[in-house]
Amino acid sequence: MVKYVNANGLEELINSSKLPVFCDFWASWCGPCRMLAPVFEDASDKYEDKAVFVKIDIDEEDSEAAAIKYGISSIPNIIAFKNGQPVANSLGFVPAQTLEKFIEENL
């Protein structure tokens, strides 16, 4: 299950989670983001016992800080976090098989 967070929620989560966190930086006006949404949701269901999946809307006022902090210049951009640190990212729309490979490499 995907949770929606803001910048503060993301920081709290990545600093407290014992599991890897995959965060999808997105915006409602972004076509590739809308295409990735169901793929990301399916992956969150498949890996729900191995990782935490969140989305952060970069256009929300209380989420801009996270986009700036993690250097988001293009979306969709999924960042994998472990132990509070970003370890990898996946930029742009990817099909399910590619996303699952990215997740498995960063569990």
Secondary structure, 3 states (H helix, E strand, C coil): CEEECCHHHHHHHHHHCCCCEEEEEECCCCHHHHHHHHHHHHHHHHCCCCCEEEEEECCCHHHHHHHHHCCCCCCCEEEEEECCEEEEEEECCCCHHHHHHHHHHCC
